Amino acid sequence: HLLITTGDIDNNVHPGNTIHLANALIRANKRFDFFLFPGQRHGYGDMNKYFFWLRADYFCKHLIGDYSQDIDMIELNREIEMSGDKKK
């Protein structure tokens, strides 16, 4: 399993390069997962916490093989709102 992520305004690795990689993988009939963070640069800025949990969920499922639980982004957002932490 391969997870590819990029910010659409990444100025370190241009998103076009990531799209070229995706194109090559498709042409080679390889499976992968792709996630684009809108309005984000290389470190995903205010979406970094979202990326952390996305990656944790992906690794648990595809590297460890634990499919018993899903990361519930809605519940995470509810916890953030209740704690008063506005950094998502």
Backbone hydrogen bonds in HBPLUS format (Angstrom, degrees):
<---DONOR---> <-ACCEPTOR-->    atom                        ^
c    i                          cat <-CA-CA->   ^        H-A-AA   ^      H-
h    n   atom  resd res      DA  || num        DHA   H-A  angle D-A-AA Bond
n    s   type  num  typ     dist DA aas  dist angle  dist       angle   num
A0033-ASP N   A0002-LEU O   2.76 MM  31  6.10 165.2  1.78 167.6 172.7     1
A0004-ILE N   A0033-ASP O   2.74 MM  29  6.08 166.2  1.76 159.6 164.0     2
A0035-PHE N   A0004-ILE O   2.82 MM  31  6.29 150.1  1.91 156.3 165.2     3
A0006-THR N   A0035-PHE O   3.12 MM  29  6.69 143.0  2.26 156.6 165.8     4
A0037-PHE N   A0006-THR O   2.81 MM  31  6.13 166.8  1.83 155.3 159.6     5
A0010-ASP N   A0007-GLY O   3.22 MM   3  5.04 157.8  2.27 113.1 109.5     6
A0008-ASP N   A0037-PHE O   3.11 MM  29  6.15 159.8  2.15 143.9 144.1     7
A0009-ILE N   A0040-GLN O   3.06 MM  31  5.62 159.0  2.11 151.3 149.1     8
A0017-ASN N   A0014-HIS O   2.85 MM   3  5.50 136.9  2.04 118.4 129.0     9
A0019-ILE N   A0015-PRO O   2.91 MM   4  6.23 152.7  1.99 150.3 158.3    10
A0020-HIS N   A0016-GLY O   2.88 MM   4  6.14 147.9  1.99 142.1 151.0    11
A0021-LEU N   A0017-ASN O   2.99 MM   4  6.30 151.3  2.08 143.5 150.9    12
A0022-ALA N   A0018-THR O   2.96 MM   4  6.29 159.2  2.00 146.6 152.0    13
A0023-ASN N   A0019-ILE O   2.85 MM   4  6.08 156.4  1.90 147.8 154.4    14
A0024-ALA N   A0020-HIS O   2.93 MM   4  6.20 157.6  1.98 148.0 153.5    15
A0025-LEU N   A0021-LEU O   2.94 MM   4  6.23 156.8  1.99 152.8 159.4    16
A0026-ILE N   A0022-ALA O   2.92 MM   4  6.16 157.4  1.97 150.8 156.9    17
A0027-ARG N   A0023-ASN O   2.93 MM   4  6.17 165.4  1.95 152.8 156.7    18
A0028-ALA N   A0024-ALA O   2.98 MM   4  6.13 134.6  2.19 137.8 149.8    19
A0030-LYS N   A0025-LEU O   2.87 MM   5  5.15 170.9  1.88 156.0 155.1    20
A0029-ASN N   A0026-ILE O   2.90 MM   3  4.97 157.8  1.95 110.0 114.0    21
A0044-TYR N   A0041-ARG O   3.43 MM   3  5.45 159.8  2.47 104.7 110.5    22
A0047-MET N   A0044-TYR O   2.67 MM   3  5.25 154.9  1.73 151.8 155.9    23
A0048-ASN N   A0045-GLY O   3.18 MM   3  5.58 158.2  2.23 119.8 119.8    24
A0051-PHE N   A0047-MET O   2.97 MM   4  6.32 158.2  2.02 153.0 159.3    25
A0052-PHE N   A0048-ASN O   2.88 MM   4  6.16 153.2  1.96 147.5 154.9    26
A0053-TRP N   A0049-LYS O   3.19 MM   4  6.51 162.5  2.22 151.8 153.5    27
A0054-LEU N   A0050-TYR O   2.90 MM   4  6.11 154.9  1.96 150.4 158.7    28
A0055-ARG N   A0051-PHE O   2.85 MM   4  5.95 168.4  1.86 156.5 158.7    29
A0056-ALA N   A0052-PHE O   2.88 MM   4  6.08 156.6  1.93 145.1 152.6    30
A0057-ASP N   A0053-TRP O   2.94 MM   4  5.99 164.3  1.97 145.3 149.2    31
A0058-TYR N   A0054-LEU O   3.00 MM   4  6.19 158.9  2.04 145.0 151.3    32
A0059-PHE N   A0055-ARG O   2.83 MM   4  6.01 167.7  1.84 156.9 159.6    33
A0060-CYS N   A0056-ALA O   2.96 MM   4  6.09 163.5  1.98 149.2 154.1    34
A0061-LYS N   A0057-ASP O   3.08 MM   4  6.25 160.2  2.12 147.5 152.5    35
A0062-HIS N   A0058-TYR O   2.84 MM   4  5.91 173.6  1.85 158.8 161.0    36
A0063-LEU N   A0059-PHE O   2.82 MM   4  5.03 152.4  1.89 133.8 140.3    37
A0064-ILE N   A0059-PHE O   3.14 MM   5  6.59 151.9  2.22 157.1 163.1    38
A0065-GLY N   A0060-CYS O   2.95 MM   5  6.08 118.9  2.34 133.0 150.2    39
A0066-ASP N   A0060-CYS O   2.80 MM   6  5.42 154.7  1.86 152.7 146.3    40
A0076-LEU N   A0072-ASP O   2.95 MM   4  6.29 157.6  2.00 153.1 160.3    41
A0077-ASN N   A0073-MET O   2.94 MM   4  6.13 158.2  1.99 146.3 151.5    42
A0078-ARG N   A0074-ILE O   2.99 MM   4  6.27 149.8  2.09 143.8 152.4    43
A0079-GLU N   A0075-GLU O   2.93 MM   4  6.23 157.1  1.98 151.6 157.1    44
A0080-ILE N   A0076-LEU O   2.96 MM   4  6.24 152.2  2.04 147.0 155.0    45
A0081-GLU N   A0077-ASN O   2.95 MM   4  6.18 162.4  1.98 150.2 154.3    46
A0082-MET N   A0078-ARG O   2.96 MM   4  6.19 157.8  2.01 149.2 155.3    47
A0083-SER N   A0079-GLU O   2.98 MM   4  6.11 145.1  2.11 142.8 151.7    48
A0084-GLY N   A0080-ILE O   3.09 MM   4  6.21 124.7  2.41 140.6 154.1    49
A0084-GLY N   A0081-GLU O   3.30 MM   3  5.22 142.5  2.45  94.0 104.4    50
